[in-house]
Amino acid sequence: MEPVTDPALWGVVSIAMSAIVLAVAVLYAVMPSADGGVPPVPLDAEEGYTYTCYCCPDPVRVTVRAPQAHLVGRVAGGRREVSAEG
């Protein structure tokens, strides 16, 4: 079997490869990124502060609420914090 040396074939192959690379670059450029989103709500946000989160396909409106008394002092798993005093 002889190696392929036809210049027209190599031209078609190089154009096809260039088109594939260009298509991948365009798809990468139009993909959404996490860096383009809105930063998280600040830790010192007051009650009633409302912001829009664009982390999902549909924007989500979030309103900061006051801490609820029955949740204050609890840790993950629903147990109360235990302090080692005295």
N, C-alpha and C positions, 0 to 999 in steps of 0.2 A: 504494500500500500504506500502510495506516494504522499508526502506532506502537501497540504493545501497551500498554494501560493497565489491564488487568484486575488488580485488587489480589490476587485469589486466586492468579494465576499468579506474581506477584512474591513472594508469600508462600512458595509451593512452591520457587521458585528460591533464595530466601534460606535456607530450611531445608536444602535439598540442599547448597548451598555450605558452610554451617556444619557439616554432617555430614562433608563431605569434609575440611575443615580439622581437625576433631576427630580423624578417623581418621588423618590424617598425623601429627598431634601425638602420638597414642598409639603409633603405630609407631615414631616417633623416640625416644620415651621408653623403650621396651622393647628397643631395639637395644643390643647389647653395645658397650662402648667400650674403648679401649686404656688409659684412665686407671684403670679398675677392676681391672686386672691386678696381679699381684705384681711388685714391683720386681725388677730383675735382681740376681743374686748379687753380693755385695760383692767388691771386688777382693782383699781380704785374707782371703777365706774359706780355711779350712784344709782339708787333704786329708780326705776322708770326709764333708764337709758335704753334706747332701742337702736339696733343696728341690723343690717342685712348681711347674711352669710351667703357667699356664692360658691361654697364648697360642693354643692350638689348641682345636678343639671337644672333644677328649679330653685331660684333664690328662696332662702328661708329667713323670715323676720324673727329676731330674737329680742326679747325684752328682759332686762335684768330685774329680778324680784328681790325683795328683802329676804334675809335668811329666815327660815321657819324654825320656831322654837323647838319643835320636837326633833329636828335634825341637827341642831347645834350640839357639839360635843360627841358626835358619833364618828366612828371610823368605818372603814370598808368592812362589809359583812354584817352590819347592823349592830355591832357590839359597842358599848360605851367605853370611852377612854378611861383607863385606870391610872391614877397618879400615885406615886410612891411617897406620900407625905407622912411624916411623923411616925 
